[in-house]
Every structure is written in C-alpha cells, then in structure tokens.
C-alpha cells in the first residue's frame, strides 16, 4: 500500500457513447451513459475521479472503461463491462489501482472481470528501469 497523500489521482474513464453493439434510438440513454450514471451514483473511492469520455474506440466489445494515473503508472482498458452488474466491481478495481505505485494490480487480486477483459495495457509515460513481473497466468 502506498501513501495516499502523495499518490497521483486515479482517473476512471467511462465511454458514455457505448451502444453495446445495439441499435439505440438517438434520444435514448445509451448503455455507456447508464454505466457512467450508475458508477457516479455510488461512493467514489478516495483518490479516484470518474470522467465521461466520448468514445474509447472499442465499440464491438461492449461498454469500455480505462484506468490511468500519472506519468509513472500503467494504463488499462477493460471491455465487456455490464452497465447493470459491474459498477461496484469497477470502482473496487479503481480503488485497488489507486493503491498501487505503478498501476499494476497483482493478478490474483484483480476482479475476475479485469483478468478476462483487459483490451490494452499501455506503458507509463515515464518507464521504470525494470518492468513489472506480470503474466496473465500467475
């Protein structure tokens, strides 16, 4: 666990334009907007902000969210998020991410959905001298 006072803010990005591959009338609330609304209705973990974004370009894979936090942390993009059953799990994962120095939640501690639905892992702007020892089958 790291010192929260010195921790960079974790930003949870939520695609609000997501249609989950469905035809949605232009005046209807999209699943991505529903997901954002459900997440923001819950208590946000300390050090985490929730930001709506127009599109994360992952339209064929359900609702999509991303976690990022400062120049020294890895960014993660997660797909196939369910707007009804996943908001609390997403915030729990964001809280775990916030507790890390490098953005890497140990594999066995990640929410199951994060293990199976990671679309991308983007290196930090400032690369550490050694990369994290992470594999998908720890």
DRENTORKOL-3810 file (N, C-alpha, C; in nm, 4 decimals):
REM DRENTORKOL-3810
@n.u->0.0839; n.v->-0.1173; n.w->0.0000; ca.u->0.0000; ca.v->0.0000; ca.w->0.0000; c.u->0.0883; c.v->0.1234; c.w->0.0000
@n.u->0.0419; n.v->0.2270; n.w->-0.0687; ca.u->0.1240; ca.v->0.3462; ca.w->-0.0772; c.u->0.0609; c.v->0.4614; c.w->-0.0021
@n.u->0.1367; n.v->0.5647; n.w->0.0197; ca.u->0.0905; ca.v->0.6822; ca.w->0.0909; c.u->-0.0090; c.v->0.7582; c.w->0.0032
@n.u->-0.1350; n.v->0.7631; n.w->0.0450; ca.u->-0.2400; ca.v->0.8281; ca.w->-0.0335; c.u->-0.2158; c.v->0.9783; c.w->-0.0500
@n.u->-0.1507; n.v->1.0405; n.w->0.0479; ca.u->-0.1268; ca.v->1.1854; ca.w->0.0389; c.u->-0.0390; c.v->1.2200; c.w->-0.0803
@n.u->0.0530; n.v->1.1302; n.w->-0.1162; ca.u->0.1439; ca.v->1.1564; ca.w->-0.2268; c.u->0.1051; c.v->1.0834; c.w->-0.3544
@n.u->-0.0038; n.v->1.0106; n.w->-0.3517; ca.u->-0.0445; ca.v->0.9302; ca.w->-0.4668; c.u->-0.1038; c.v->1.0185; c.w->-0.5761
@n.u->-0.0672; n.v->0.9914; n.w->-0.7018; ca.u->-0.1335; ca.v->1.0640; ca.w->-0.8095; c.u->-0.2796; c.v->1.0207; c.w->-0.8162
@n.u->-0.3615; n.v->1.1079; n.w->-0.8610; ca.u->-0.5042; ca.v->1.0795; ca.w->-0.8760; c.u->-0.5238; c.v->0.9678; c.w->-0.9778
@n.u->-0.6129; n.v->0.8761; n.w->-0.9470; ca.u->-0.6536; ca.v->0.7742; ca.w->-1.0428; c.u->-0.7743; c.v->0.8274; c.w->-1.1169
@n.u->-0.7700; n.v->0.8163; n.w->-1.2477; ca.u->-0.8829; ca.v->0.8602; ca.w->-1.3287; c.u->-0.9473; c.v->0.7378; c.w->-1.3931
@n.u->-1.0759; n.v->0.7218; n.w->-1.3666; ca.u->-1.1563; ca.v->0.6177; ca.w->-1.4289; c.u->-1.2309; c.v->0.6831; c.w->-1.5445
@n.u->-1.1967; n.v->0.6422; n.w->-1.6657; ca.u->-1.2608; ca.v->0.6961; ca.w->-1.7852; c.u->-1.3731; c.v->0.6011; c.w->-1.8262
@n.u->-1.4915; n.v->0.6544; n.w->-1.8502; ca.u->-1.6068; ca.v->0.5729; ca.w->-1.8883; c.u->-1.6602; c.v->0.6228; c.w->-2.0218
@n.u->-1.6637; n.v->0.5326; n.w->-2.1207; ca.u->-1.7189; ca.v->0.5680; ca.w->-2.2513; c.u->-1.8703; c.v->0.5811; c.w->-2.2384
@n.u->-1.9220; n.v->0.7017; n.w->-2.2554; ca.u->-2.0659; ca.v->0.7254; ca.w->-2.2404; c.u->-2.1417; c.v->0.7105; c.w->-2.3728
@n.u->-2.0705; n.v->0.6931; n.w->-2.4809; ca.u->-2.1343; ca.v->0.6778; ca.w->-2.6116; c.u->-2.1589; c.v->0.5310; c.w->-2.6486
@n.u->-2.1121; n.v->0.4383; n.w->-2.5657; ca.u->-2.1226; ca.v->0.2960; ca.w->-2.5957; c.u->-2.2682; c.v->0.2537; c.w->-2.6168
@n.u->-2.2893; n.v->0.1733; n.w->-2.7202; ca.u->-2.4217; ca.v->0.1181; ca.w->-2.7500; c.u->-2.4277; c.v->-0.0319; c.w->-2.7242
@n.u->-2.3156; n.v->-0.0923; n.w->-2.6837; ca.u->-2.3060; ca.v->-0.2375; ca.w->-2.6627; c.u->-2.3459; c.v->-0.3138; c.w->-2.7877
@n.u->-2.3173; n.v->-0.2589; n.w->-2.9047; ca.u->-2.3467; ca.v->-0.3254; ca.w->-3.0307; c.u->-2.4942; c.v->-0.3285; c.w->-3.0661
@n.u->-2.5756; n.v->-0.2491; n.w->-2.9999; ca.u->-2.7197; ca.v->-0.2475; ca.w->-3.0228; c.u->-2.7609; c.v->-0.1227; c.w->-3.1000
@n.u->-2.8724; n.v->-0.1338; n.w->-3.1685; ca.u->-2.9327; ca.v->-0.0152; ca.w->-3.2284; c.u->-3.0063; c.v->0.0578; c.w->-3.1168
@n.u->-2.9660; n.v->0.1784; n.w->-3.0899; ca.u->-3.0258; ca.v->0.2586; ca.w->-2.9834; c.u->-3.0846; c.v->0.3843; c.w->-3.0475
@n.u->-3.2118; n.v->0.4132; n.w->-3.0219; ca.u->-3.2676; ca.v->0.5382; ca.w->-3.0750; c.u->-3.1838; c.v->0.6577; c.w->-3.0296
@n.u->-3.1754; n.v->0.7565; n.w->-3.1145; ca.u->-3.0880; ca.v->0.8705; ca.w->-3.0860; c.u->-3.1283; c.v->0.9440; c.w->-2.9579
@n.u->-3.2549; n.v->0.9359; n.w->-2.9181; ca.u->-3.2986; ca.v->1.0061; ca.w->-2.7974; c.u->-3.2965; c.v->0.9173; c.w->-2.6728
@n.u->-3.2508; n.v->0.7937; n.w->-2.6848; ca.u->-3.2465; ca.v->0.7007; ca.w->-2.5713; c.u->-3.1118; c.v->0.7090; c.w->-2.4988
@n.u->-3.1134; n.v->0.6750; n.w->-2.3710; ca.u->-2.9893; ca.v->0.6723; ca.w->-2.2942; c.u->-2.9105; c.v->0.5480; c.w->-2.3341
@n.u->-2.7878; n.v->0.5682; n.w->-2.3730; ca.u->-2.7022; ca.v->0.4581; ca.w->-2.4171; c.u->-2.6504; c.v->0.3792; c.w->-2.2968
@n.u->-2.6159; n.v->0.2510; n.w->-2.3185; ca.u->-2.5607; ca.v->0.1713; ca.w->-2.2084; c.u->-2.4373; c.v->0.2350; c.w->-2.1440
@n.u->-2.3522; n.v->0.2987; n.w->-2.2231; ca.u->-2.2346; ca.v->0.3646; ca.w->-2.1665; c.u->-2.2719; c.v->0.4787; c.w->-2.0738
@n.u->-2.3732; n.v->0.5554; n.w->-2.1100; ca.u->-2.4199; ca.v->0.6645; ca.w->-2.0236; c.u->-2.4820; c.v->0.6072; c.w->-1.8969
@n.u->-2.5573; n.v->0.4974; n.w->-1.9122; ca.u->-2.6162; ca.v->0.4302; ca.w->-1.7964; c.u->-2.5053; c.v->0.3844; c.w->-1.7010
@n.u->-2.3985; n.v->0.3249; n.w->-1.7569; ca.u->-2.2856; ca.v->0.2795; ca.w->-1.6760; c.u->-2.2251; c.v->0.3970; c.w->-1.5993
@n.u->-2.2002; n.v->0.5063; n.w->-1.6682; ca.u->-2.1441; ca.v->0.6247; ca.w->-1.6031; c.u->-2.2368; c.v->0.6736; c.w->-1.4910
@n.u->-2.3662; n.v->0.6795; n.w->-1.5200; ca.u->-2.4630; ca.v->0.7260; ca.w->-1.4197; c.u->-2.4639; c.v->0.6346; c.w->-1.2972
@n.u->-2.4572; n.v->0.5042; n.w->-1.3195; ca.u->-2.4571; ca.v->0.4079; ca.w->-1.2089; c.u->-2.3279; c.v->0.4183; c.w->-1.1274
@n.u->-2.2156; n.v->0.4343; n.w->-1.1934; ca.u->-2.0875; ca.v->0.4474; ca.w->-1.1229; c.u->-2.0864; c.v->0.5743; c.w->-1.0385
@n.u->-2.1313; n.v->0.6854; n.w->-1.0960; ca.u->-2.1270; ca.v->0.8124; ca.w->-1.0229; c.u->-2.2327; c.v->0.8212; c.w->-0.9134
@n.u->-2.3303; n.v->0.7302; n.w->-0.9146; ca.u->-2.4304; ca.v->0.7255; ca.w->-0.8075; c.u->-2.3747; c.v->0.6560; c.w->-0.6830
@n.u->-2.2649; n.v->0.5821; n.w->-0.6998; ca.u->-2.2015; ca.v->0.5116; ca.w->-0.5886; c.u->-2.0936; c.v->0.5996; c.w->-0.5254
@n.u->-2.0513; n.v->0.5624; n.w->-0.4055; ca.u->-1.9431; ca.v->0.6360; ca.w->-0.3409; c.u->-1.8125; c.v->0.6089; c.w->-0.4142
@n.u->-1.7466; n.v->0.7144; n.w->-0.4551; ca.u->-1.6203; ca.v->0.7026; ca.w->-0.5282; c.u->-1.5063; c.v->0.6851; c.w->-0.4285
@n.u->-1.4183; n.v->0.5865; n.w->-0.4526; ca.u->-1.3052; ca.v->0.5666; ca.w->-0.3613; c.u->-1.2163; c.v->0.6902; c.w->-0.3532
@n.u->-1.1529; n.v->0.7078; n.w->-0.2388; ca.u->-1.0614; ca.v->0.8198; ca.w->-0.2197; c.u->-0.9502; c.v->0.8142; c.w->-0.3237
@n.u->-0.9225; n.v->0.9286; n.w->-0.3843; ca.u->-0.8152; ca.v->0.9375; ca.w->-0.4829; c.u->-0.8573; c.v->0.8990; c.w->-0.6236
@n.u->-0.9852; n.v->0.8705; n.w->-0.6440; ca.u->-1.0342; ca.v->0.8286; ca.w->-0.7756; c.u->-1.1341; c.v->0.9324; c.w->-0.8268
@n.u->-1.1167; n.v->0.9724; n.w->-0.9509; ca.u->-1.2152; ca.v->1.0587; ca.w->-1.0160; c.u->-1.2751; c.v->0.9809; c.w->-1.1333
@n.u->-1.3985; n.v->1.0112; n.w->-1.1663; ca.u->-1.4682; ca.v->0.9441; ca.w->-1.2759; c.u->-1.4941; c.v->1.0475; c.w->-1.3840
@n.u->-1.4486; n.v->1.0172; n.w->-1.5060; ca.u->-1.4585; ca.v->1.1103; ca.w->-1.6173; c.u->-1.5333; c.v->1.0467; c.w->-1.7334
@n.u->-1.6404; n.v->1.1121; n.w->-1.7812; ca.u->-1.7075; ca.v->1.0607; ca.w->-1.9006; c.u->-1.6255; c.v->1.0971; c.w->-2.0239
@n.u->-1.6147; n.v->1.0045; n.w->-2.1175; ca.u->-1.5446; ca.v->1.0322; ca.w->-2.2427; c.u->-1.6353; c.v->0.9947; c.w->-2.3585
@n.u->-1.6140; n.v->1.0594; n.w->-2.4712; ca.u->-1.6989; ca.v->1.0399; ca.w->-2.5884; c.u->-1.6865; c.v->0.9013; c.w->-2.6506
@n.u->-1.5662; n.v->0.8478; n.w->-2.6602; ca.u->-1.5506; ca.v->0.7177; ca.w->-2.7229; c.u->-1.4115; c.v->0.6641; c.w->-2.6943
@n.u->-1.4042; n.v->0.5364; n.w->-2.6585; ca.u->-1.2754; ca.v->0.4711; ca.w->-2.6379; c.u->-1.2413; c.v->0.3771; c.w->-2.7535
@n.u->-1.3157; n.v->0.3880; n.w->-2.8641; ca.u->-1.2893; ca.v->0.3128; ca.w->-2.9874; c.u->-1.2829; c.v->0.1609; c.w->-2.9667
@n.u->-1.3735; n.v->0.1106; n.w->-2.8844; ca.u->-1.3810; ca.v->-0.0330; ca.w->-2.8600; c.u->-1.5257; c.v->-0.0793; c.w->-2.8765
@n.u->-1.5905; n.v->-0.0238; n.w->-2.9746; ca.u->-1.7353; ca.v->-0.0351; ca.w->-2.9923; c.u->-1.7870; c.v->-0.1777; c.w->-3.0081
@n.u->-1.7086; n.v->-0.2681; n.w->-3.0600; ca.u->-1.7544; ca.v->-0.4049; ca.w->-3.0812; c.u->-1.7456; c.v->-0.4914; c.w->-2.9559
@n.u->-1.6991; n.v->-0.4350; n.w->-2.8455; ca.u->-1.6740; ca.v->-0.5152; ca.w->-2.7262; c.u->-1.7450; c.v->-0.4623; c.w->-2.6024
@n.u->-1.8687; n.v->-0.4200; n.w->-2.6170; ca.u->-1.9475; ca.v->-0.3759; ca.w->-2.5026; c.u->-1.8968; c.v->-0.2469; c.w->-2.4432
@n.u->-1.9509; n.v->-0.2140; n.w->-2.3271; ca.u->-1.9075; ca.v->-0.0919; ca.w->-2.2599; c.u->-1.7607; c.v->-0.1051; c.w->-2.2225
@n.u->-1.6911; n.v->0.0081; n.w->-2.2281; ca.u->-1.5474; ca.v->0.0090; ca.w->-2.2056; c.u->-1.5107; c.v->0.1181; c.w->-2.1060
@n.u->-1.4158; n.v->0.0848; n.w->-2.0179; ca.u->-1.3622; ca.v->0.1804; ca.w->-1.9212; c.u->-1.2098; c.v->0.1725; c.w->-1.9264
@n.u->-1.1451; n.v->0.2769; n.w->-1.8752; ca.u->-0.9992; ca.v->0.2774; ca.w->-1.8662; c.u->-0.9585; c.v->0.3340; c.w->-1.7308
@n.u->-0.8457; n.v->0.2868; n.w->-1.6817; ca.u->-0.7864; ca.v->0.3381; ca.w->-1.5581; c.u->-0.6491; c.v->0.3942; c.w->-1.5904
@n.u->-0.6253; n.v->0.5179; n.w->-1.5473; ca.u->-0.4934; ca.v->0.5785; ca.w->-1.5646; c.u->-0.4634; c.v->0.6630; c.w->-1.4424
@n.u->-0.3337; n.v->0.6873; n.w->-1.4215; ca.u->-0.2995; ca.v->0.7636; ca.w->-1.3020; c.u->-0.1563; c.v->0.8115; c.w->-1.2989
@n.u->-0.1283; n.v->0.9188; n.w->-1.3624; ca.u->0.0043; ca.v->0.9783; ca.w->-1.3537; c.u->0.1023; c.v->0.9219; c.w->-1.4545
@n.u->0.2146; n.v->0.9886; n.w->-1.4657; ca.u->0.3156; ca.v->0.9532; ca.w->-1.5653; c.u->0.3890; c.v->0.8227; c.w->-1.5370
@n.u->0.3866; n.v->0.7745; n.w->-1.4125; ca.u->0.4653; ca.v->0.6565; ca.w->-1.3769; c.u->0.3804; c.v->0.5297; c.w->-1.3663
@n.u->0.2533; n.v->0.5363; n.w->-1.4044; ca.u->0.1655; ca.v->0.4202; ca.w->-1.3913; c.u->0.1206; c.v->0.3677; c.w->-1.5261
@n.u->0.0989; n.v->0.2367; n.w->-1.5296; ca.u->0.0418; ca.v->0.1723; ca.w->-1.6468; c.u->-0.1050; c.v->0.2132; c.w->-1.6576
@n.u->-0.1553; n.v->0.2230; n.w->-1.7789; ca.u->-0.2966; ca.v->0.2494; ca.w->-1.8057; c.u->-0.3584; c.v->0.1192; c.w->-1.8559
@n.u->-0.4797; n.v->0.0922; n.w->-1.8113; ca.u->-0.5509; ca.v->-0.0296; ca.w->-1.8521; c.u->-0.6847; c.v->0.0060; c.w->-1.9147
@n.u->-0.7224; n.v->-0.0690; n.w->-2.0174; ca.u->-0.8521; ca.v->-0.0544; ca.w->-2.0834; c.u->-0.9257; c.v->-0.1873; c.w->-2.0677
@n.u->-1.0485; n.v->-0.1816; n.w->-2.0167; ca.u->-1.1289; ca.v->-0.3009; ca.w->-1.9929; c.u->-1.2588; c.v->-0.2933; c.w->-2.0724
@n.u->-1.2953; n.v->-0.4060; n.w->-2.1340; ca.u->-1.4151; ca.v->-0.4130; ca.w->-2.2184; c.u->-1.5198; c.v->-0.5061; c.w->-2.1589
@n.u->-1.6294; n.v->-0.5193; n.w->-2.2333; ca.u->-1.7402; ca.v->-0.6083; ca.w->-2.1963; c.u->-1.7944; c.v->-0.5776; c.w->-2.0583
@n.u->-1.7952; n.v->-0.4510; n.w->-2.0230; ca.u->-1.8463; ca.v->-0.4095; ca.w->-1.8933; c.u->-1.9989; c.v->-0.4033; c.w->-1.9014
@n.u->-2.0633; n.v->-0.4606; n.w->-1.8017; ca.u->-2.2090; ca.v->-0.4583; ca.w->-1.7947; c.u->-2.2525; c.v->-0.3383; c.w->-1.7115
@n.u->-2.3382; n.v->-0.2579; n.w->-1.7688; ca.u->-2.3795; ca.v->-0.1341; ca.w->-1.7031; c.u->-2.4661; c.v->-0.1573; c.w->-1.5799
@n.u->-2.5260; n.v->-0.2744; n.w->-1.5675; ca.u->-2.6130; ca.v->-0.3024; ca.w->-1.4537; c.u->-2.5362; c.v->-0.3703; c.w->-1.3401
@n.u->-2.4598; n.v->-0.4741; n.w->-1.3718; ca.u->-2.3983; ca.v->-0.5543; ca.w->-1.2652; c.u->-2.2528; c.v->-0.5193; c.w->-1.2330
@n.u->-2.1861; n.v->-0.4361; n.w->-1.3109; ca.u->-2.0429; ca.v->-0.4113; ca.w->-1.2904; c.u->-2.0014; c.v->-0.2786; c.w->-1.2259
@n.u->-2.0890; n.v->-0.1811; n.w->-1.2042; ca.u->-2.0399; ca.v->-0.0539; ca.w->-1.1489; c.u->-1.9609; c.v->-0.0667; c.w->-1.0188
@n.u->-2.0086; n.v->-0.1427; n.w->-0.9216; ca.u->-1.9357; ca.v->-0.1570; ca.w->-0.7947; c.u->-1.8020; c.v->-0.2269; c.w->-0.8172
@n.u->-1.7995; n.v->-0.3309; n.w->-0.9000; ca.u->-1.6749; ca.v->-0.4021; ca.w->-0.9296; c.u->-1.5738; c.v->-0.3077; c.w->-0.9945
@n.u->-1.6196; n.v->-0.2231; n.w->-1.0834; ca.u->-1.5303; ca.v->-0.1269; ca.w->-1.1498; c.u->-1.4696; c.v->-0.0319; c.w->-1.0459
@n.u->-1.5511; n.v->0.0184; n.w->-0.9553; ca.u->-1.4989; ca.v->0.1085; ca.w->-0.8518; c.u->-1.4055; c.v->0.0357; c.w->-0.7555
@n.u->-1.4350; n.v->-0.0900; n.w->-0.7237; ca.u->-1.3446; ca.v->-0.1687; ca.w->-0.6391; c.u->-1.2093; c.v->-0.1848; c.w->-0.7092
@n.u->-1.2114; n.v->-0.2129; n.w->-0.8391; ca.u->-1.0874; ca.v->-0.2241; ca.w->-0.9158; c.u->-1.0129; c.v->-0.0923; c.w->-0.9217
@n.u->-1.0862; n.v->0.0179; n.w->-0.9343; ca.u->-1.0232; ca.v->0.1506; ca.w->-0.9366; c.u->-0.9554; c.v->0.1790; c.w->-0.8027
@n.u->-1.0185; n.v->0.1375; n.w->-0.6931; ca.u->-0.9578; ca.v->0.1563; ca.w->-0.5602; c.u->-0.8304; c.v->0.0735; c.w->-0.5490
@n.u->-0.8309; n.v->-0.0489; n.w->-0.6013; ca.u->-0.7103; ca.v->-0.1318; ca.w->-0.5997; c.u->-0.6000; c.v->-0.0659; c.w->-0.6829
@n.u->-0.6359; n.v->-0.0154; n.w->-0.7995; ca.u->-0.5401; ca.v->0.0536; ca.w->-0.8860; c.u->-0.4801; c.v->0.1737; c.w->-0.8115
@n.u->-0.5632; n.v->0.2489; n.w->-0.7424; ca.u->-0.5184; ca.v->0.3670; ca.w->-0.6687; c.u->-0.4154; c.v->0.3300; c.w->-0.5623
@n.u->-0.4244; n.v->0.2108; n.w->-0.5082; ca.u->-0.3318; ca.v->0.1661; ca.w->-0.4036; c.u->-0.1932; c.v->0.1286; c.w->-0.4568
@n.u->-0.1781; n.v->0.1219; n.w->-0.5893; ca.u->-0.0505; ca.v->0.0792; ca.w->-0.6470; c.u->0.0382; c.v->0.1987; c.w->-0.6821
@n.u->0.1670; n.v->0.1754; n.w->-0.6816; ca.u->0.2617; ca.v->0.2795; ca.w->-0.7234; c.u->0.2774; c.v->0.2819; c.w->-0.8751
@n.u->0.2615; n.v->0.1638; n.w->-0.9388; ca.u->0.2864; ca.v->0.1534; ca.w->-1.0827; c.u->0.1610; c.v->0.1233; c.w->-1.1661
@n.u->0.0463; n.v->0.1089; n.w->-1.1005; ca.u->-0.0772; ca.v->0.0798; ca.w->-1.1722; c.u->-0.1024; c.v->-0.0680; c.w->-1.1931
@n.u->-0.0118; n.v->-0.1525; n.w->-1.1502; ca.u->-0.0262; ca.v->-0.2964; ca.w->-1.1710; c.u->-0.0860; c.v->-0.3604; c.w->-1.0464
@n.u->-0.2112; n.v->-0.4042; n.w->-1.0582; ca.u->-0.2771; ca.v->-0.4779; ca.w->-0.9501; c.u->-0.2298; c.v->-0.6236; c.w->-0.9625
@n.u->-0.1795; n.v->-0.6830; n.w->-0.8560; ca.u->-0.1382; ca.v->-0.8228; ca.w->-0.8663; c.u->-0.2506; c.v->-0.9090; c.w->-0.9261
@n.u->-0.2134; n.v->-0.9966; n.w->-1.0184; ca.u->-0.3080; ca.v->-1.0762; ca.w->-1.0967; c.u->-0.4139; c.v->-1.1431; c.w->-1.0100
@n.u->-0.3732; n.v->-1.2105; n.w->-0.9061; ca.u->-0.4679; ca.v->-1.2862; ca.w->-0.8230; c.u->-0.5615; c.v->-1.1972; c.w->-0.7440
@n.u->-0.5281; n.v->-1.0705; n.w->-0.7280; ca.u->-0.6114; ca.v->-0.9782; ca.w->-0.6514; c.u->-0.7094; c.v->-0.9001; c.w->-0.7395
@n.u->-0.6933; n.v->-0.9087; n.w->-0.8692; ca.u->-0.7801; ca.v->-0.8329; ca.w->-0.9604; c.u->-0.9220; c.v->-0.8887; c.w->-0.9609
@n.u->-1.0188; n.v->-0.8019; n.w->-0.9855; ca.u->-1.1534; ca.v->-0.8538; ca.w->-1.0088; c.u->-1.1489; c.v->-0.9508; c.w->-1.1273
@n.u->-1.2267; n.v->-1.0573; n.w->-1.1206; ca.u->-1.2282; ca.v->-1.1578; ca.w->-1.2280; c.u->-1.2500; c.v->-1.0933; c.w->-1.3648
@n.u->-1.3392; n.v->-0.9970; n.w->-1.3709; ca.u->-1.3681; ca.v->-0.9322; ca.w->-1.4991; c.u->-1.2435; c.v->-0.8644; c.w->-1.5562
@n.u->-1.1619; n.v->-0.8054; n.w->-1.4704; ca.u->-1.0390; ca.v->-0.7409; ca.w->-1.5161; c.u->-0.9420; c.v->-0.8429; c.w->-1.5736
@n.u->-0.9375; n.v->-0.9606; n.w->-1.5159; ca.u->-0.8459; ca.v->-1.0655; ca.w->-1.5638; c.u->-0.8802; c.v->-1.1095; c.w->-1.7058
@n.u->-1.0070; n.v->-1.1167; n.w->-1.7376; ca.u->-1.0526; ca.v->-1.1760; ca.w->-1.8638; c.u->-1.0900; c.v->-1.0749; c.w->-1.9722
@n.u->-1.0932; n.v->-0.9469; n.w->-1.9381; ca.u->-1.1440; ca.v->-0.8482; ca.w->-2.0334; c.u->-1.0538; c.v->-0.7269; c.w->-2.0493
@n.u->-0.9244; n.v->-0.7450; n.w->-2.0286; ca.u->-0.8296; ca.v->-0.6356; ca.w->-2.0499; c.u->-0.8017; c.v->-0.6262; c.w->-2.1999
@n.u->-0.8361; n.v->-0.5135; n.w->-2.2579; ca.u->-0.8168; ca.v->-0.4903; ca.w->-2.4011; c.u->-0.6756; c.v->-0.4404; c.w->-2.4286
@n.u->-0.6259; n.v->-0.3556; n.w->-2.3395; ca.u->-0.4932; ca.v->-0.2982; ca.w->-2.3604; c.u->-0.4306; c.v->-0.2603; c.w->-2.2273
@n.u->-0.2997; n.v->-0.2695; n.w->-2.2252; ca.u->-0.2184; ca.v->-0.2237; ca.w->-2.1128; c.u->-0.1156; c.v->-0.1311; c.w->-2.1751
@n.u->-0.1211; n.v->-0.0051; n.w->-2.1394; ca.u->-0.0388; ca.v->0.0974; ca.w->-2.2027; c.u->0.0712; c.v->0.1394; c.w->-2.1054
@n.u->0.1968; n.v->0.1356; n.w->-2.1510; ca.u->0.3083; ca.v->0.1692; ca.w->-2.0610; c.u->0.2986; c.v->0.3113; c.w->-2.0077
@n.u->0.3579; n.v->0.3327; n.w->-1.8913; ca.u->0.3606; ca.v->0.4679; ca.w->-1.8360; c.u->0.4437; c.v->0.5612; c.w->-1.9240
@n.u->0.4175; n.v->0.6891; n.w->-1.9140; ca.u->0.4940; ca.v->0.7886; ca.w->-1.9887; c.u->0.6397; c.v->0.7805; c.w->-1.9464
@n.u->0.6627; n.v->0.7683; n.w->-1.8164; ca.u->0.7968; ca.v->0.7529; ca.w->-1.7628; c.u->0.8173; c.v->0.6053; c.w->-1.7319
@n.u->0.8917; n.v->0.5373; n.w->-1.8173; ca.u->0.9141; ca.v->0.3950; ca.w->-1.7971; c.u->1.0079; c.v->0.3702; c.w->-1.6800
@n.u->0.9724; n.v->0.2738; n.w->-1.5941; ca.u->1.0628; ca.v->0.2392; ca.w->-1.4846; c.u->1.1850; c.v->0.1671; c.w->-1.5405
@n.u->1.2903; n.v->0.1597; n.w->-1.4605; ca.u->1.4111; ca.v->0.0909; ca.w->-1.5058; c.u->1.3865; c.v->-0.0576; c.w->-1.5274
@n.u->1.2973; n.v->-0.1151; n.w->-1.4463; ca.u->1.2602; ca.v->-0.2554; ca.w->-1.4644; c.u->1.1099; c.v->-0.2627; c.w->-1.4810
@n.u->1.0656; n.v->-0.3451; n.w->-1.5729; ca.u->0.9232; ca.v->-0.3616; ca.w->-1.5962; c.u->0.8649; c.v->-0.4549; c.w->-1.4920
@n.u->0.7342; n.v->-0.4400; n.w->-1.4636; ca.u->0.6717; ca.v->-0.5259; ca.w->-1.3634; c.u->0.6731; c.v->-0.6705; c.w->-1.4082
@n.u->0.6893; n.v->-0.7598; n.w->-1.3113; ca.u->0.6873; ca.v->-0.9020; ca.w->-1.3401; c.u->0.5433; c.v->-0.9493; c.w->-1.3398
@n.u->0.4749; n.v->-0.9295; n.w->-1.4488; ca.u->0.3345; ca.v->-0.9657; ca.w->-1.4569; c.u->0.3129; c.v->-1.0618; c.w->-1.5713
@n.u->0.2366; n.v->-1.1624; n.w->-1.5451; ca.u->0.1920; ca.v->-1.2514; ca.w->-1.6510; c.u->0.0442; c.v->-1.2745; c.w->-1.6307
@n.u->-0.0210; n.v->-1.3225; n.w->-1.7320; ca.u->-0.1640; ca.v->-1.3476; ca.w->-1.7226; c.u->-0.1970; c.v->-1.4799; c.w->-1.6568
@n.u->-0.0977; n.v->-1.5553; n.w->-1.6167; ca.u->-0.1275; ca.v->-1.6843; ca.w->-1.5552; c.u->-0.0469; c.v->-1.7059; c.w->-1.4278
@n.u->-0.0336; n.v->-1.5995; n.w->-1.3476; ca.u->0.0322; ca.v->-1.6114; ca.w->-1.2168; c.u->-0.0437; c.v->-1.7081; c.w->-1.1296
END
